[in-house]
Amino acid sequence: MKPGPSVAISNKIHEEDHITWQGEFRPALQNAQILPQPKNGSLPIWRAVGGPPASAIKAGFMGIPMMLTTLGGTSNQF
């Protein structure tokens, strides 16, 4: 399963100190970096999941940690 553009750029920022990026939905980045730098040396990336099961499945296939919640109704419906 191929990640979308926002996940792809987030992963690249997580893996590299400086990034160059050109995509369809945001202006290009040239040798950009995150400032201030994260205290522990990396920027943790999580996926919030609270809707369709496909969101959780997608996070799992991409190896991204996820936080589960219910967006509507009671928890016994799930």
PQR file of N, CA, C, O and H, with PARSE charges and radii, in Angstrom:
ATOM      1  N   MET A   1       0.849  -1.178   0.000 -0.4000 1.5000
ATOM      2  CA  MET A   1       0.000   0.000   0.000 -0.0000 2.0000
ATOM      3  C   MET A   1       0.896   1.242   0.000  0.5500 1.7000
ATOM      4  O   MET A   1       1.733   1.404   0.888 -0.5500 1.4000
ATOM      5  N   LYS A   2       0.723   2.109  -0.983 -0.4000 1.5000
ATOM      6  CA  LYS A   2       1.550   3.299  -1.121 -0.0000 2.0000
ATOM      7  C   LYS A   2       0.982   4.430  -0.263  0.5500 1.7000
ATOM      8  O   LYS A   2      -0.212   4.719  -0.340 -0.5500 1.4000
ATOM      9  H   LYS A   2       0.043   1.978  -1.704  0.4000 1.0000
ATOM     10  N   PRO A   3       1.833   5.079   0.564 -0.5600 1.5000
ATOM     11  CA  PRO A   3       1.341   6.187   1.392  0.2800 2.0000
ATOM     12  C   PRO A   3       0.995   7.404   0.541  0.5500 1.7000
ATOM     13  O   PRO A   3       1.565   7.605  -0.532 -0.5500 1.4000
ATOM     14  N   GLY A   4       0.060   8.210   1.026 -0.4000 1.5000
ATOM     15  CA  GLY A   4      -0.301   9.452   0.360 -0.0000 2.0000
ATOM     16  C   GLY A   4       0.805  10.481   0.510  0.5500 1.7000
ATOM     17  O   GLY A   4       1.772  10.253   1.236 -0.5500 1.4000
ATOM     18  H   GLY A   4      -0.403   8.047   1.897  0.4000 1.0000
ATOM     19  N   PRO A   5       0.669  11.621  -0.177 -0.5600 1.5000
ATOM     20  CA  PRO A   5       1.725  12.641  -0.147  0.2800 2.0000
ATOM     21  C   PRO A   5       2.044  13.155   1.253  0.5500 1.7000
ATOM     22  O   PRO A   5       3.213  13.372   1.569 -0.5500 1.4000
ATOM     23  N   SER A   6       1.043  13.354   2.093 -0.4000 1.5000
ATOM     24  CA  SER A   6       1.317  13.894   3.429 -0.0000 2.0000
ATOM     25  C   SER A   6       2.093  12.896   4.284  0.5500 1.7000
ATOM     26  O   SER A   6       2.958  13.292   5.065 -0.5500 1.4000
ATOM     27  H   SER A   6       0.092  13.177   1.837  0.4000 1.0000
ATOM     28  N   VAL A   7       1.793  11.617   4.143 -0.4000 1.5000
ATOM     29  CA  VAL A   7       2.533  10.592   4.890 -0.0000 2.0000
ATOM     30  C   VAL A   7       3.943  10.468   4.336  0.5500 1.7000
ATOM     31  O   VAL A   7       4.899  10.311   5.095 -0.5500 1.4000
ATOM     32  H   VAL A   7       1.091  11.295   3.508  0.4000 1.0000
ATOM     33  N   ALA A   8       4.074  10.536   3.032 -0.4000 1.5000
ATOM     34  CA  ALA A   8       5.390  10.406   2.410 -0.0000 2.0000
ATOM     35  C   ALA A   8       6.326  11.533   2.851  0.5500 1.7000
ATOM     36  O   ALA A   8       7.486  11.280   3.177 -0.5500 1.4000
ATOM     37  H   ALA A   8       3.297  10.663   2.416  0.4000 1.0000
ATOM     38  N   ILE A   9       5.832  12.769   2.862 -0.4000 1.5000
ATOM     39  CA  ILE A   9       6.691  13.887   3.275 -0.0000 2.0000
ATOM     40  C   ILE A   9       6.988  13.806   4.774  0.5500 1.7000
ATOM     41  O   ILE A   9       8.093  14.142   5.201 -0.5500 1.4000
ATOM     42  H   ILE A   9       4.890  12.974   2.597  0.4000 1.0000
ATOM     43  N   SER A  10       6.022  13.368   5.571 -0.4000 1.5000
ATOM     44  CA  SER A  10       6.256  13.205   7.016 -0.0000 2.0000
ATOM     45  C   SER A  10       7.334  12.159   7.271  0.5500 1.7000
ATOM     46  O   SER A  10       8.211  12.356   8.112 -0.5500 1.4000
ATOM     47  H   SER A  10       5.124  13.095   5.224  0.4000 1.0000
ATOM     48  N   ASN A  11       7.267  11.052   6.546 -0.4000 1.5000
ATOM     49  CA  ASN A  11       8.285  10.008   6.702 -0.0000 2.0000
ATOM     50  C   ASN A  11       9.661  10.507   6.290  0.5500 1.7000
ATOM     51  O   ASN A  11      10.658  10.197   6.942 -0.5500 1.4000
ATOM     52  H   ASN A  11       6.554  10.892   5.863  0.4000 1.0000
ATOM     53  N   LYS A  12       9.719  11.273   5.218 -0.4000 1.5000
ATOM     54  CA  LYS A  12      11.005  11.799   4.760 -0.0000 2.0000
ATOM     55  C   LYS A  12      11.593  12.750   5.805  0.5500 1.7000
ATOM     56  O   LYS A  12      12.792  12.702   6.078 -0.5500 1.4000
ATOM     57  H   LYS A  12       8.910  11.525   4.688  0.4000 1.0000
ATOM     58  N   ILE A  13      10.754  13.615   6.393 -0.4000 1.5000
ATOM     59  CA  ILE A  13      11.213  14.520   7.453 -0.0000 2.0000
ATOM     60  C   ILE A  13      11.720  13.729   8.654  0.5500 1.7000
ATOM     61  O   ILE A  13      12.707  14.106   9.286 -0.5500 1.4000
ATOM     62  H   ILE A  13       9.780  13.654   6.171  0.4000 1.0000
ATOM     63  N   HIS A  14      11.039  12.632   8.961 -0.4000 1.5000
ATOM     64  CA  HIS A  14      11.412  11.781  10.093 -0.0000 2.0000
ATOM     65  C   HIS A  14      12.768  11.108   9.873  0.5500 1.7000
ATOM     66  O   HIS A  14      13.524  10.911  10.825 -0.5500 1.4000
ATOM     67  H   HIS A  14      10.237  12.326   8.448  0.4000 1.0000
ATOM     68  N   GLU A  15      13.079  10.757   8.626 -0.4000 1.5000
ATOM     69  CA  GLU A  15      14.269   9.970   8.321 -0.0000 2.0000
ATOM     70  C   GLU A  15      15.513  10.808   8.006  0.5500 1.7000
ATOM     71  O   GLU A  15      16.634  10.314   8.131 -0.5500 1.4000
ATOM     72  H   GLU A  15      12.465  10.917   7.853  0.4000 1.0000
ATOM     73  N   GLU A  16      15.327  12.074   7.599 -0.4000 1.5000
ATOM     74  CA  GLU A  16      16.457  12.871   7.127 -0.0000 2.0000
ATOM     75  C   GLU A  16      16.509  14.217   7.847  0.5500 1.7000
ATOM     76  O   GLU A  16      15.473  14.750   8.246 -0.5500 1.4000
ATOM     77  H   GLU A  16      14.417  12.475   7.498  0.4000 1.0000
ATOM     78  N   ASP A  17      17.711  14.765   8.014 -0.4000 1.5000
ATOM     79  CA  ASP A  17      17.863  16.078   8.646 -0.0000 2.0000
ATOM     80  C   ASP A  17      17.431  17.212   7.728  0.5500 1.7000
ATOM     81  O   ASP A  17      16.792  18.165   8.175 -0.5500 1.4000
ATOM     82  H   ASP A  17      18.552  14.333   7.690  0.4000 1.0000
ATOM     83  N   HIS A  18      17.774  17.117   6.456 -0.4000 1.5000
ATOM     84  CA  HIS A  18      17.404  18.123   5.456 -0.0000 2.0000
ATOM     85  C   HIS A  18      16.670  17.400   4.320  0.5500 1.7000
ATOM     86  O   HIS A  18      17.074  16.311   3.912 -0.5500 1.4000
ATOM     87  H   HIS A  18      18.294  16.343   6.093  0.4000 1.0000
ATOM     88  N   ILE A  19      15.603  18.002   3.817 -0.4000 1.5000
ATOM     89  CA  ILE A  19      14.877  17.360   2.731 -0.0000 2.0000
ATOM     90  C   ILE A  19      14.656  18.326   1.570  0.5500 1.7000
ATOM     91  O   ILE A  19      14.540  19.539   1.745 -0.5500 1.4000
ATOM     92  H   ILE A  19      15.275  18.887   4.149  0.4000 1.0000
ATOM     93  N   THR A  20      14.604  17.743   0.393 -0.4000 1.5000
ATOM     94  CA  THR A  20      14.182  18.439  -0.813 -0.0000 2.0000
ATOM     95  C   THR A  20      12.954  17.690  -1.306  0.5500 1.7000
ATOM     96  O   THR A  20      12.981  16.467  -1.444 -0.5500 1.4000
ATOM     97  H   THR A  20      14.698  16.757   0.250  0.4000 1.0000
ATOM     98  N   TRP A  21      11.890  18.413  -1.567 -0.4000 1.5000
ATOM     99  CA  TRP A  21      10.604  17.777  -1.887 -0.0000 2.0000
ATOM    100  C   TRP A  21       9.860  18.604  -2.911  0.5500 1.7000
ATOM    101  O   TRP A  21       9.837  19.833  -2.836 -0.5500 1.4000
ATOM    102  H   TRP A  21      11.868  19.406  -1.455  0.4000 1.0000
ATOM    103  N   GLN A  22       9.254  17.928  -3.865 -0.4000 1.5000
ATOM    104  CA  GLN A  22       8.360  18.601  -4.799 -0.0000 2.0000
ATOM    105  C   GLN A  22       7.160  17.694  -4.994  0.5500 1.7000
ATOM    106  O   GLN A  22       7.301  16.527  -5.359 -0.5500 1.4000
ATOM    107  H   GLN A  22       9.273  16.930  -3.926  0.4000 1.0000
ATOM    108  N   GLY A  23       5.982  18.238  -4.748 -0.4000 1.5000
ATOM    109  CA  GLY A  23       4.760  17.467  -4.878 -0.0000 2.0000
ATOM    110  C   GLY A  23       3.673  18.290  -5.551  0.5500 1.7000
ATOM    111  O   GLY A  23       3.908  19.393  -6.045 -0.5500 1.4000
ATOM    112  H   GLY A  23       5.867  19.186  -4.451  0.4000 1.0000
ATOM    113  N   GLU A  24       2.504  17.731  -5.553 -0.4000 1.5000
ATOM    114  CA  GLU A  24       1.381  18.357  -6.247 -0.0000 2.0000
ATOM    115  C   GLU A  24       0.613  19.341  -5.370  0.5500 1.7000
ATOM    116  O   GLU A  24       0.024  20.288  -5.889 -0.5500 1.4000
ATOM    117  H   GLU A  24       2.313  16.835  -5.151  0.4000 1.0000
ATOM    118  N   PHE A  25       0.607  19.140  -4.055 -0.4000 1.5000
ATOM    119  CA  PHE A  25      -0.310  19.874  -3.189 -0.0000 2.0000
ATOM    120  C   PHE A  25       0.318  20.919  -2.273  0.5500 1.7000
ATOM    121  O   PHE A  25      -0.395  21.554  -1.496 -0.5500 1.4000
ATOM    122  H   PHE A  25       1.086  18.370  -3.633  0.4000 1.0000
ATOM    123  N   ARG A  26       1.612  21.111  -2.342 -0.4000 1.5000
ATOM    124  CA  ARG A  26       2.252  22.133  -1.516 -0.0000 2.0000
ATOM    125  C   ARG A  26       3.470  22.676  -2.260  0.5500 1.7000
ATOM    126  O   ARG A  26       3.999  22.014  -3.153 -0.5500 1.4000
ATOM    127  H   ARG A  26       2.192  20.595  -2.973  0.4000 1.0000
ATOM    128  N   PRO A  27       3.915  23.871  -1.897 -0.5600 1.5000
ATOM    129  CA  PRO A  27       5.116  24.404  -2.541  0.2800 2.0000
ATOM    130  C   PRO A  27       6.322  23.491  -2.295  0.5500 1.7000
ATOM    131  O   PRO A  27       6.392  22.781  -1.292 -0.5500 1.4000
ATOM    132  N   ALA A  28       7.243  23.531  -3.217 -0.4000 1.5000
ATOM    133  CA  ALA A  28       8.449  22.702  -3.120 -0.0000 2.0000
ATOM    134  C   ALA A  28       9.296  23.114  -1.914  0.5500 1.7000
ATOM    135  O   ALA A  28       9.270  24.266  -1.484 -0.5500 1.4000
ATOM    136  H   ALA A  28       7.186  24.107  -4.032  0.4000 1.0000
ATOM    137  N   LEU A  29      10.043  22.152  -1.384 -0.4000 1.5000
ATOM    138  CA  LEU A  29      11.002  22.389  -0.308 -0.0000 2.0000
ATOM    139  C   LEU A  29      12.394  22.136  -0.860  0.5500 1.7000
ATOM    140  O   LEU A  29      12.622  21.141  -1.548 -0.5500 1.4000
ATOM    141  H   LEU A  29      10.064  21.216  -1.734  0.4000 1.0000
ATOM    142  N   GLN A  30      13.319  23.029  -0.562 -0.4000 1.5000
ATOM    143  CA  GLN A  30      14.703  22.875  -1.005 -0.0000 2.0000
ATOM    144  C   GLN A  30      15.621  22.881   0.218  0.5500 1.7000
ATOM    145  O   GLN A  30      15.774  23.908   0.880 -0.5500 1.4000
ATOM    146  H   GLN A  30      13.134  23.837  -0.003  0.4000 1.0000
ATOM    147  N   ASN A  31      16.223  21.747   0.511 -0.4000 1.5000
ATOM    148  CA  ASN A  31      17.155  21.621   1.630 -0.0000 2.0000
ATOM    149  C   ASN A  31      16.543  22.148   2.941  0.5500 1.7000
ATOM    150  O   ASN A  31      17.215  22.822   3.721 -0.5500 1.4000
ATOM    151  H   ASN A  31      16.098  20.913  -0.026  0.4000 1.0000
ATOM    152  N   ALA A  32      15.269  21.834   3.167 -0.4000 1.5000
ATOM    153  CA  ALA A  32      14.545  22.304   4.353 -0.0000 2.0000
ATOM    154  C   ALA A  32      14.827  21.402   5.550  0.5500 1.7000
ATOM    155  O   ALA A  32      15.172  20.230   5.397 -0.5500 1.4000
ATOM    156  H   ALA A  32      14.722  21.286   2.534  0.4000 1.0000
ATOM    157  N   GLN A  33      14.673  21.974   6.748 -0.4000 1.5000
ATOM    158  CA  GLN A  33      14.829  21.186   7.962 -0.0000 2.0000
ATOM    159  C   GLN A  33      13.802  21.634   9.000  0.5500 1.7000
ATOM    160  O   GLN A  33      13.256  22.734   8.914 -0.5500 1.4000
ATOM    161  H   GLN A  33      14.393  22.926   6.872  0.4000 1.0000
ATOM    162  N   ILE A  34      13.551  20.778   9.971 -0.4000 1.5000
ATOM    163  CA  ILE A  34      12.643  21.074  11.070 -0.0000 2.0000
ATOM    164  C   ILE A  34      13.415  21.846  12.135  0.5500 1.7000
ATOM    165  O   ILE A  34      14.464  21.396  12.595 -0.5500 1.4000
ATOM    166  H   ILE A  34      13.995  19.884  10.041  0.4000 1.0000
ATOM    167  N   LEU A  35      12.901  22.994  12.520 -0.4000 1.5000
ATOM    168  CA  LEU A  35      13.502  23.793  13.593 -0.0000 2.0000
ATOM    169  C   LEU A  35      12.412  24.267  14.535  0.5500 1.7000
ATOM    170  O   LEU A  35      11.373  24.716  14.050 -0.5500 1.4000
ATOM    171  H   LEU A  35      12.049  23.360  12.146  0.4000 1.0000
ATOM    172  N   PRO A  36      12.573  24.200  15.805 -0.5600 1.5000
ATOM    173  CA  PRO A  36      13.711  23.587  16.490  0.2800 2.0000
ATOM    174  C   PRO A  36      13.698  22.075  16.307  0.5500 1.7000
ATOM    175  O   PRO A  36      12.652  21.481  16.044 -0.5500 1.4000
ATOM    176  N   GLN A  37      14.849  21.468  16.445 -0.4000 1.5000
ATOM    177  CA  GLN A  37      14.980  20.021  16.318 -0.0000 2.0000
ATOM    178  C   GLN A  37      14.285  19.326  17.489  0.5500 1.7000
ATOM    179  O   GLN A  37      14.319  19.831  18.612 -0.5500 1.4000
ATOM    180  H   GLN A  37      15.698  21.950  16.658  0.4000 1.0000
ATOM    181  N   PRO A  38      13.654  18.174  17.241 -0.5600 1.5000
ATOM    182  CA  PRO A  38      13.042  17.415  18.336  0.2800 2.0000
ATOM    183  C   PRO A  38      14.083  17.048  19.396  0.5500 1.7000
ATOM    184  O   PRO A  38      15.229  16.745  19.065 -0.5500 1.4000
ATOM    185  N   LYS A  39      13.690  17.074  20.645 -0.4000 1.5000
ATOM    186  CA  LYS A  39      14.597  16.836  21.760 -0.0000 2.0000
ATOM    187  C   LYS A  39      15.259  15.458  21.697  0.5500 1.7000
ATOM    188  O   LYS A  39      16.442  15.325  22.010 -0.5500 1.4000
ATOM    189  H   LYS A  39      12.759  17.320  20.915  0.4000 1.0000
ATOM    190  N   ASN A  40      14.500  14.431  21.295 -0.4000 1.5000
ATOM    191  CA  ASN A  40      15.054  13.075  21.277 -0.0000 2.0000
ATOM    192  C   ASN A  40      15.685  12.709  19.939  0.5500 1.7000
ATOM    193  O   ASN A  40      16.054  11.553  19.734 -0.5500 1.4000
ATOM    194  H   ASN A  40      13.538  14.539  21.041  0.4000 1.0000
ATOM    195  N   GLY A  41      15.818  13.676  19.016 -0.4000 1.5000
ATOM    196  CA  GLY A  41      16.486  13.419  17.754 -0.0000 2.0000
ATOM    197  C   GLY A  41      15.598  12.979  16.610  0.5500 1.7000
ATOM    198  O   GLY A  41      16.057  12.929  15.469 -0.5500 1.4000
ATOM    199  H   GLY A  41      15.518  14.615  19.183  0.4000 1.0000
ATOM    200  N   SER A  42      14.344  12.659  16.877 -0.4000 1.5000
ATOM    201  CA  SER A  42      13.439  12.282  15.792 -0.0000 2.0000
ATOM    202  C   SER A  42      12.032  12.789  16.090  0.5500 1.7000
ATOM    203  O   SER A  42      11.670  13.026  17.243 -0.5500 1.4000
ATOM    204  H   SER A  42      13.971  12.700  17.804  0.4000 1.0000
ATOM    205  N   LEU A  43      11.270  12.947  15.054 -0.4000 1.5000
ATOM    206  CA  LEU A  43       9.910  13.441  15.152 -0.0000 2.0000
ATOM    207  C   LEU A  43       8.956  12.253  15.073  0.5500 1.7000
ATOM    208  O   LEU A  43       8.814  11.661  14.003 -0.5500 1.4000
ATOM    209  H   LEU A  43      11.564  12.755  14.118  0.4000 1.0000
ATOM    210  N   PRO A  44       8.298  11.888  16.173 -0.5600 1.5000
ATOM    211  CA  PRO A  44       7.409  10.724  16.129  0.2800 2.0000
ATOM    212  C   PRO A  44       6.189  10.996  15.243  0.5500 1.7000
ATOM    213  O   PRO A  44       5.608  12.081  15.282 -0.5500 1.4000
ATOM    214  N   ILE A  45       5.818  10.007  14.457 -0.4000 1.5000
ATOM    215  CA  ILE A  45       4.671  10.122  13.553 -0.0000 2.0000
ATOM    216  C   ILE A  45       3.663   9.043  13.918  0.5500 1.7000
ATOM    217  O   ILE A  45       3.991   7.857  13.930 -0.5500 1.4000
ATOM    218  H   ILE A  45       6.290   9.126  14.426  0.4000 1.0000
ATOM    219  N   TRP A  46       2.440   9.455  14.214 -0.4000 1.5000
ATOM    220  CA  TRP A  46       1.343   8.558  14.535 -0.0000 2.0000
ATOM    221  C   TRP A  46       0.175   8.874  13.625  0.5500 1.7000
ATOM    222  O   TRP A  46       0.062   9.994  13.127 -0.5500 1.4000
ATOM    223  H   TRP A  46       2.173  10.419  14.204  0.4000 1.0000
ATOM    224  N   ARG A  47      -0.690   7.908  13.403 -0.4000 1.5000
ATOM    225  CA  ARG A  47      -1.911   8.110  12.627 -0.0000 2.0000
ATOM    226  C   ARG A  47      -3.091   8.001  13.583  0.5500 1.7000
ATOM    227  O   ARG A  47      -3.223   7.020  14.315 -0.5500 1.4000
ATOM    228  H   ARG A  47      -0.598   6.998  13.807  0.4000 1.0000
ATOM    229  N   ALA A  48      -3.947   9.022  13.566 -0.4000 1.5000
ATOM    230  CA  ALA A  48      -5.168   8.990  14.370 -0.0000 2.0000
ATOM    231  C   ALA A  48      -6.228   8.216  13.588  0.5500 1.7000
ATOM    232  O   ALA A  48      -6.513   8.539  12.435 -0.5500 1.4000
ATOM    233  H   ALA A  48      -3.840   9.818  12.971  0.4000 1.0000
ATOM    234  N   VAL A  49      -6.802   7.206  14.211 -0.4000 1.5000
ATOM    235  CA  VAL A  49      -7.796   6.350  13.555 -0.0000 2.0000
ATOM    236  C   VAL A  49      -9.057   6.342  14.402  0.5500 1.7000
ATOM    237  O   VAL A  49      -9.009   6.056  15.599 -0.5500 1.4000
ATOM    238  H   VAL A  49      -6.570   6.944  15.148  0.4000 1.0000
ATOM    239  N   GLY A  50     -10.172   6.653  13.786 -0.4000 1.5000
ATOM    240  CA  GLY A  50     -11.424   6.648  14.538 -0.0000 2.0000
ATOM    241  C   GLY A  50     -12.632   6.458  13.658  0.5500 1.7000
ATOM    242  O   GLY A  50     -13.763   6.572  14.130 -0.5500 1.4000
ATOM    243  H   GLY A  50     -10.211   6.885  12.814  0.4000 1.0000
ATOM    244  N   GLY A  51     -12.426   6.180  12.427 -0.4000 1.5000
ATOM    245  CA  GLY A  51     -13.525   6.013  11.493 -0.0000 2.0000
ATOM    246  C   GLY A  51     -13.559   4.602  10.954  0.5500 1.7000
ATOM    247  O   GLY A  51     -13.646   3.636  11.712 -0.5500 1.4000
ATOM    248  H   GLY A  51     -11.507   6.088  12.043  0.4000 1.0000
ATOM    249  N   PRO A  52     -13.491   4.489   9.639 -0.5600 1.5000
ATOM    250  CA  PRO A  52     -13.599   3.163   9.022  0.2800 2.0000
ATOM    251  C   PRO A  52     -12.388   2.279   9.322  0.5500 1.7000
ATOM    252  O   PRO A  52     -11.278   2.780   9.501 -0.5500 1.4000
ATOM    253  N   PRO A  53     -12.605   0.971   9.375 -0.5600 1.5000
ATOM    254  CA  PRO A  53     -11.502   0.046   9.620  0.2800 2.0000
ATOM    255  C   PRO A  53     -10.366   0.187   8.603  0.5500 1.7000
ATOM    256  O   PRO A  53      -9.219  -0.139   8.909 -0.5500 1.4000
ATOM    257  N   ALA A  54     -10.674   0.664   7.409 -0.4000 1.5000
ATOM    258  CA  ALA A  54      -9.642   0.824   6.381 -0.0000 2.0000
ATOM    259  C   ALA A  54      -8.520   1.742   6.848  0.5500 1.7000
ATOM    260  O   ALA A  54      -7.372   1.560   6.443 -0.5500 1.4000
ATOM    261  H   ALA A  54     -11.605   0.929   7.160  0.4000 1.0000
ATOM    262  N   SER A  55      -8.830   2.730   7.695 -0.4000 1.5000
ATOM    263  CA  SER A  55      -7.793   3.634   8.208 -0.0000 2.0000
ATOM    264  C   SER A  55      -6.790   2.879   9.071  0.5500 1.7000
ATOM    265  O   SER A  55      -5.585   3.107   8.968 -0.5500 1.4000
ATOM    266  H   SER A  55      -9.763   2.877   8.023  0.4000 1.0000
ATOM    267  N   ALA A  56      -7.276   1.992   9.912 -0.4000 1.5000
ATOM    268  CA  ALA A  56      -6.399   1.191  10.767 -0.0000 2.0000
ATOM    269  C   ALA A  56      -5.585   0.211   9.931  0.5500 1.7000
ATOM    270  O   ALA A  56      -4.401   0.001  10.194 -0.5500 1.4000
ATOM    271  H   ALA A  56      -8.256   1.807   9.996  0.4000 1.0000
ATOM    272  N   ILE A  57      -6.209  -0.378   8.941 -0.4000 1.5000
ATOM    273  CA  ILE A  57      -5.521  -1.325   8.065 -0.0000 2.0000
ATOM    274  C   ILE A  57      -4.402  -0.614   7.308  0.5500 1.7000
ATOM    275  O   ILE A  57      -3.295  -1.139   7.186 -0.5500 1.4000
ATOM    276  H   ILE A  57      -7.171  -0.206   8.728  0.4000 1.0000
ATOM    277  N   LYS A  58      -4.696   0.584   6.800 -0.4000 1.5000
ATOM    278  CA  LYS A  58      -3.694   1.362   6.059 -0.0000 2.0000
ATOM    279  C   LYS A  58      -2.499   1.699   6.952  0.5500 1.7000
ATOM    280  O   LYS A  58      -1.351   1.568   6.528 -0.5500 1.4000
ATOM    281  H   LYS A  58      -5.595   1.011   6.900  0.4000 1.0000
ATOM    282  N   ALA A  59      -2.767   2.131   8.180 -0.4000 1.5000
ATOM    283  CA  ALA A  59      -1.682   2.440   9.116 -0.0000 2.0000
ATOM    284  C   ALA A  59      -0.835   1.201   9.385  0.5500 1.7000
ATOM    285  O   ALA A  59       0.392   1.280   9.441 -0.5500 1.4000
ATOM    286  H   ALA A  59      -3.700   2.238   8.523  0.4000 1.0000
ATOM    287  N   GLY A  60      -1.486   0.071   9.550 -0.4000 1.5000
ATOM    288  CA  GLY A  60      -0.761  -1.173   9.799 -0.0000 2.0000
ATOM    289  C   GLY A  60       0.135  -1.578   8.644  0.5500 1.7000
ATOM    290  O   GLY A  60       1.285  -1.961   8.858 -0.5500 1.4000
ATOM    291  H   GLY A  60      -2.483   0.006   9.505  0.4000 1.0000
ATOM    292  N   PHE A  61      -0.372  -1.500   7.431 -0.4000 1.5000
ATOM    293  CA  PHE A  61       0.433  -1.840   6.254 -0.0000 2.0000
ATOM    294  C   PHE A  61       1.624  -0.915   6.088  0.5500 1.7000
ATOM    295  O   PHE A  61       2.670  -1.334   5.593 -0.5500 1.4000
ATOM    296  H   PHE A  61      -1.306  -1.189   7.257  0.4000 1.0000
ATOM    297  N   MET A  62       1.478   0.348   6.500 -0.4000 1.5000
ATOM    298  CA  MET A  62       2.574   1.298   6.367 -0.0000 2.0000
ATOM    299  C   MET A  62       3.515   1.273   7.562  0.5500 1.7000
ATOM    300  O   MET A  62       4.537   1.960   7.553 -0.5500 1.4000
ATOM    301  H   MET A  62       0.628   0.688   6.903  0.4000 1.0000
ATOM    302  N   GLY A  63       3.191   0.492   8.594 -0.4000 1.5000
ATOM    303  CA  GLY A  63       4.044   0.388   9.770 -0.0000 2.0000
ATOM    304  C   GLY A  63       4.029   1.635  10.640  0.5500 1.7000
ATOM    305  O   GLY A  63       4.992   1.908  11.356 -0.5500 1.4000
ATOM    306  H   GLY A  63       2.362  -0.066   8.601  0.4000 1.0000
ATOM    307  N   ILE A  64       2.929   2.401  10.580 -0.4000 1.5000
ATOM    308  CA  ILE A  64       2.817   3.639  11.345 -0.0000 2.0000
ATOM    309  C   ILE A  64       2.038   3.354  12.630  0.5500 1.7000
ATOM    310  O   ILE A  64       0.949   2.784  12.562 -0.5500 1.4000
ATOM    311  H   ILE A  64       2.147   2.179   9.998  0.4000 1.0000
ATOM    312  N   PRO A  65       2.563   3.734  13.796 -0.5600 1.5000
ATOM    313  CA  PRO A  65       1.794   3.568  15.035  0.2800 2.0000
ATOM    314  C   PRO A  65       0.484   4.349  14.940  0.5500 1.7000
ATOM    315  O   PRO A  65       0.420   5.369  14.253 -0.5500 1.4000
ATOM    316  N   MET A  66      -0.551   3.883  15.618 -0.4000 1.5000
ATOM    317  CA  MET A  66      -1.832   4.572  15.547 -0.0000 2.0000
ATOM    318  C   MET A  66      -2.460   4.740  16.919  0.5500 1.7000
ATOM    319  O   MET A  66      -2.201   3.970  17.844 -0.5500 1.4000
ATOM    320  H   MET A  66      -0.499   3.054  16.176  0.4000 1.0000
ATOM    321  N   MET A  67      -3.292   5.764  17.028 -0.4000 1.5000
ATOM    322  CA  MET A  67      -4.084   6.025  18.218 -0.0000 2.0000
ATOM    323  C   MET A  67      -5.537   5.805  17.823  0.5500 1.7000
ATOM    324  O   MET A  67      -6.038   6.449  16.901 -0.5500 1.4000
ATOM    325  H   MET A  67      -3.503   6.389  16.277  0.4000 1.0000
ATOM    326  N   LEU A  68      -6.206   4.907  18.511 -0.4000 1.5000
ATOM    327  CA  LEU A  68      -7.598   4.581  18.197 -0.0000 2.0000
ATOM    328  C   LEU A  68      -8.554   5.370  19.078  0.5500 1.7000
ATOM    329  O   LEU A  68      -8.282   5.607  20.255 -0.5500 1.4000
ATOM    330  H   LEU A  68      -5.799   4.384  19.260  0.4000 1.0000
ATOM    331  N   THR A  69      -9.675   5.772  18.496 -0.4000 1.5000
ATOM    332  CA  THR A  69     -10.724   6.455  19.237 -0.0000 2.0000
ATOM    333  C   THR A  69     -12.055   6.215  18.552  0.5500 1.7000
ATOM    334  O   THR A  69     -12.087   5.729  17.422 -0.5500 1.4000
ATOM    335  H   THR A  69      -9.896   5.580  17.540  0.4000 1.0000
ATOM    336  N   THR A  70     -13.136   6.542  19.205 -0.4000 1.5000
ATOM    337  CA  THR A  70     -14.458   6.480  18.565 -0.0000 2.0000
ATOM    338  C   THR A  70     -14.889   7.907  18.237  0.5500 1.7000
ATOM    339  O   THR A  70     -14.811   8.804  19.077 -0.5500 1.4000
ATOM    340  H   THR A  70     -13.109   6.938  20.123  0.4000 1.0000
ATOM    341  N   LEU A  71     -15.336   8.096  17.023 -0.4000 1.5000
ATOM    342  CA  LEU A  71     -15.731   9.437  16.590 -0.0000 2.0000
ATOM    343  C   LEU A  71     -17.225   9.682  16.758  0.5500 1.7000
ATOM    344  O   LEU A  71     -17.670  10.830  16.755 -0.5500 1.4000
ATOM    345  H   LEU A  71     -15.400   7.368  16.340  0.4000 1.0000
ATOM    346  N   GLY A  72     -17.984   8.637  16.902 -0.4000 1.5000
ATOM    347  CA  GLY A  72     -19.422   8.804  17.084 -0.0000 2.0000
ATOM    348  C   GLY A  72     -20.023   7.544  17.649  0.5500 1.7000
ATOM    349  O   GLY A  72     -19.565   6.439  17.358 -0.5500 1.4000
ATOM    350  H   GLY A  72     -17.623   7.705  16.905  0.4000 1.0000
ATOM    351  N   GLY A  73     -21.045   7.709  18.451 -0.4000 1.5000
ATOM    352  CA  GLY A  73     -21.691   6.546  19.053 -0.0000 2.0000
ATOM    353  C   GLY A  73     -20.961   6.083  20.289  0.5500 1.7000
ATOM    354  O   GLY A  73     -20.002   6.708  20.742 -0.5500 1.4000
ATOM    355  H   GLY A  73     -21.417   8.607  18.687  0.4000 1.0000
ATOM    356  N   THR A  74     -21.429   4.982  20.821 -0.4000 1.5000
ATOM    357  CA  THR A  74     -20.820   4.417  22.028 -0.0000 2.0000
ATOM    358  C   THR A  74     -19.812   3.342  21.652  0.5500 1.7000
ATOM    359  O   THR A  74     -19.879   2.771  20.564 -0.5500 1.4000
ATOM    360  H   THR A  74     -22.207   4.474  20.453  0.4000 1.0000
ATOM    361  N   SER A  75     -18.889   3.072  22.549 -0.4000 1.5000
ATOM    362  CA  SER A  75     -17.822   2.113  22.242 -0.0000 2.0000
ATOM    363  C   SER A  75     -18.336   0.695  22.066  0.5500 1.7000
ATOM    364  O   SER A  75     -17.680  -0.109  21.404 -0.5500 1.4000
ATOM    365  H   SER A  75     -18.835   3.536  23.433  0.4000 1.0000
ATOM    366  N   ASN A  76     -19.485   0.361  22.634 -0.4000 1.5000
ATOM    367  CA  ASN A  76     -19.991  -1.007  22.471 -0.0000 2.0000
ATOM    368  C   ASN A  76     -20.499  -1.291  21.058  0.5500 1.7000
ATOM    369  O   ASN A  76     -20.831  -2.433  20.741 -0.5500 1.4000
ATOM    370  H   ASN A  76     -20.018   1.015  23.172  0.4000 1.0000
ATOM    371  N   GLN A  77     -20.562  -0.272  20.213 -0.4000 1.5000
ATOM    372  CA  GLN A  77     -20.951  -0.478  18.817 -0.0000 2.0000
ATOM    373  C   GLN A  77     -19.784  -1.010  17.987  0.5500 1.7000
ATOM    374  O   GLN A  77     -19.967  -1.414  16.839 -0.5500 1.4000
ATOM    375  H   GLN A  77     -20.292   0.656  20.470  0.4000 1.0000
ATOM    376  N   PHE A  78     -18.601  -1.009  18.565 -0.4000 1.5000
ATOM    377  CA  PHE A  78     -17.430  -1.374  17.776 -0.0000 2.0000
ATOM    378  C   PHE A  78     -16.899  -2.712  18.166  0.5500 1.7000
ATOM    379  O   PHE A  78     -15.910  -3.173  17.596 -0.5500 1.4000
ATOM    380  H   PHE A  78     -18.452  -0.680  19.498  0.4000 1.0000
TER
END
